[in-house]
Amino acid sequence: MPDTPINALFVCSRNQWRSPTAEQVWRKHPMVRARSGGTSPNARHPVSAADIEWADQIFVMEEKHKSRLMASYRNLIGHKPVHVLDIPDEYKYMDAELVEQLQQSVGDILGLN
């Protein structure tokens, strides 16, 4: 268990369903500060350089999101861990199955389960 809260950035394409769900699920945890963003220019909140700089750990839903972040922010990401969760774009916001997957996979990675 970490001593200080982890800044966790969750990323999907349009920041509509998956990453906002992850942010909502994890912002309630006392050891996580959560933000979310999207890789698309049309995202509700497009990922910014400030988001990348803020993050201790970056969680992307699919490999393509990691590729897009690396293409745009290679210098900023550098040594930061980028975790690919392999969660396809087939869930709505706060879908129970999506929530369960996010709790399990992110919790395992952060050592919070």
Secondary structure, 3 states (H helix, E strand, C coil): CCCCCEEEEEEECCCCCHHHHHHHHHCCCCCEEEEEEECCCCCCCECCHHHHHHCCEEEECCHHHHHHHHHHHHHHHCCCCEEECCCCCCCCCCCHHHHHHHHHHHHHHHCCC
